[in-house]
Amino acid sequence: MSDSIGMPRVRVATTSLAGCFGCHMSFLDMDERLLELAKVVEFDRSPLTDIKHCGPCDIGLIEGGVCNAENVHVLREFRRNCKTLVAVGACAINGGLPAQRNHLDLGDCLQQVYVKRDGIEEGGVPDDPELPLLLDRVHPIHEVVRVDYFIPGCPPSGDAIWKFLTDLIGGRTPRLAHPLLRFD
């Protein structure tokens, strides 16, 4: 697909792993700028499409840490399909809130949640084969695949994501000044 003057449009995809989806909400907080972005970008997998698997893309934005086997699969497929991979937010960069379980024994956590809770008489840890296998710890995505850029924040603002993307698409090295960095 091309823009109005015949230039090929940049293909952008996004996905979420273990996190709160706050970075995607910030992406959507670009509001009317999404329409400007759509003039030069073709969206693949994103909250704006119903595409389930990422095709070949120029830029991939990924939020969330890696906490289970499905996250590993999605992340590796995403990396294979994206020329440039961008880790968005604290969970993707350092594991974020999901990584708070890293200092605990996973077996003890599962017992506390599913077996030893008040009011649960016949509880048990779910073992359905459809559930993804949990990893012993939550990993930032750079521990599993190569990452080209990082957008820090929890979540980064829509302004920060806009600035980063427009710099990258415009062929400039993305740089976020201090006022665009936030950790709410």
C-alpha positions, 0 to 999 in steps of 0.5 A: 500500500502507498500513501497519496504521493505513491511512497510505500507506507511503513508497516507497523504492528503492535502486540502485548505480552504480560502487562496491563495493556496501558502502553496500548492505551497510551498508543491510542491516546495519540487521538487524532494523530492516529489519523495523521499516522495512518497516512504514512503507516499501514497497520498490521496486528494492532488494537486498530485491526483484528489481525491475530498474527503479525506479517512482515513489518517495518516496525514492531511495538511490543509491551509486556514482560515474558511470563509463559510459554505462549509469550515466548512464542508470540515474542519470537514470531513478532521478532522474526516478522519485524525489521525494527523491534521496540520495547514499550514500557516498563514491563517490556524493558525490565519485567515491570509489575509482573516481575514482582513475583520473581523473588517468590517461589512459583509453586508457593504462589500457585498454592497460595492463590489456588489451594490455600485461600479461605473459602476454597474447599476443593481448590487445585492449581489449574492444569488444563493443557490449553493453559500456557506453561508458566515460566519460573520468572518473568523476563524483560523481552531483551532476555529472549530476543534482540531489541532495537529500541526502548521507550521507557515509562509506565506507561509512556505517554501518547506524546512520547510514542508519537515523537518516537514513531515520527522520528523513526519513520522520518529517518531520524534517530528517536530521542525523547527529551526529559519532559516526555519521560514519565513513570506514573 
